[in-house]
């Protein structure tokens, strides 16, 4: 959703779901409820726009969605994954800043688990036109000239750079995030991806 607090409510989340909060903002570090812990990824190269990510495993009750700080808030998003690792669901992460062009890349990462899912995300503060997600990935969020997210659950070890394209040249942050499967011996439920209001 556009603007500041609170985070959008995905409404369909349940106990043991992984919730990923993504805030695109101008400066500093937004402050979320303590249950979200420390952010696991923040882009810091571009002095105008930053993307910051937090995660939590949902308990019996819904988490607090209000937040403060971070300067101007451009948009905020919540993604929900079901059937992930319950203690350390986020593995390797990285991001790349590219100052111009119409084709930008979410870098390859070395996965902690061969059966992990790969989530790629993109913020596009100064370009325009339709964002096209990387080939073979499933689009989860796409807002023209603002932000997009896509994931890949197959093949089993989804490394390799993923290329985004869009209409008019501009600068971007392109993120790669590993979402880890359940611990050994734990049942793996089918993945269900949900988005908050966007």
N, C-alpha and C positions, 0 to 999 in steps of 0.2 A: 504494500500500500504506500501511497505518497505521504510525506510529512512525518511528524515525530511520534512520540509515545501515544498509545501502547503499540507493541508488536501486534500484527494481525493474529487472530485466533483461528487455528486450523479446524477446530471443533470436533474432528473425527479422531483425534489422538487418544491413545489409551495407555494404561500402565505398561511399562517396559518399552515403549516406543522411544526411538532416538529423535530428539527435536533439535534442529539446527536453526539458530537465529542468525540472520544476515542483515546488517545495517550498513547502508551507504550514506556517508556523512562527510562533513567538510574538515573536521579537525579533531585533535585530541582522541579521547577514548570514551564512548558512551558507558554509563554505569547501569548494569542490569542487576536484578535480584541475585543474591549470593548463590542461589541454587544453580545458576548458569555457570558458575566458576569463572576461571580466567579464560579470556578469548584464546582460541587455538590458532587463529590466523588473522593478521592485519596487514593490508598493503600500506606502504608508507612512502613510496617514491614520488607519486604525484602530490603536489602541495595543495591541490584544490579539492580532490575527491579521494576518499578512502573507503575501502570495503573491510568490514570487521565481522568475524564469525565467532559464535559461541555454540556450545552443545550441552545437552543434558539428557539423561535417561529419565523419562517421566515416571513419577511415582503414582500413588493411588489418586492423588488430587491434581488438578490442573496447575501448572506453574504460573508464577506471577509474570505478566507480560509488560508491565510498565518499565520505563527506563528514562534516564536523564543524561544530559551532556552530549558531547560529540559535535558541537557547533551546529550548523545547518544540517538538518536531516532530509536527505533527498528521497529515500524510500527505505522500507523495512520489510522483511520477508521471513517466513518460517517454513522449513521443509521438514517432513516427518518420514522416517523410515522405520519399518517394522521388521523384526527378525535380525537385529544386529548384535554385536558383542555388547554385553550389558555393563561391563566395567571400563573398558577402554575402546569405545566404538570408533574413535577417530585415529587413523594411522598417520601415514606420511602426508604432508601438505607442501605446496609451493605456489608461488605466483610469479608472473612476469609482467613487466610494464613495457608497452610499446608506444612510442610517441606519435606514430602516424601509420597510414596505410589502411586498406580495406580487408586485409587478411591477417588475423592475429591468432596466436597459438597458446593453448594451455599446455605447459611443459609436461614431459614424461616424468613419472615418479617411480621410485623403487618401493614396491608394496611390502608391508609387513606380513600380509597373508595372501597367498596365491589366489584364494577364493573371494577376495574383497571386491566391493563395487567401487567404481570410479565416478566421482561427481566432479564435473567441470562447471565453472561459473565465470561470468564475464560482466564487468561494468564498463559502460561506454559513455563517458561524461560529455564528450564533445563531437561525436560523430552523429550521423543521421541515417535513416533508412532501415529497412527490415534486417534483423539479425538472423543469420542462418546457422543452426547448430552444427557441430562437427558430424561428419559422415558416420553413420552407424550408431549414433547416440540417440536416446529418447528425450525429446524436449519436455521439460517440466515447468519452465517459466520463460516467457519471452515478452518483453515490453520494448517496443520500438524506441531506439535511441537512449535506452536507459540500462537495461539489465537482462541477462538471460542465464538459464541454468539447464544442464542436461546430464543424464547419467548413463552408465554402461554397465550392465550386469553380466555380460558375456562378451568375449570368451572369459575363461576362468582367471586369466592373469592380464587384466586390461591395461597394460602399460603402453607407452608410445604417445608422442605429442598429438594433440587434437586441435584442429584448425577451425576457427570461426570466420565467417565472412559477413560483411554488411555494406550498405549502400554507398556511404560517403566516408572518405578517409578521416580518421581521427585517432585519439589516444585511448588506450584501454588498459585495464588490469585483467589478466586472464589467470584464473585460479584452478588448481588441481587438488582434490581432496579425496583421500582414501577412507571409505566406510567399511569397517571390518566386520566379518561374519561372526556368528556365535563362537564361543570358546569350544575347544575340542570336547566332544561328547554331548554338547547341548543341541537340542533339536533346532533345525533351521526352518523357520516358517517362510512361506513365500513372501517376497518383498512387496510391500505396499507403499507407494510414494504418495504423499498428500502435500498440497500447498496451502499456505495461508492466503488471505486476500491479497491480490497483487494488481 
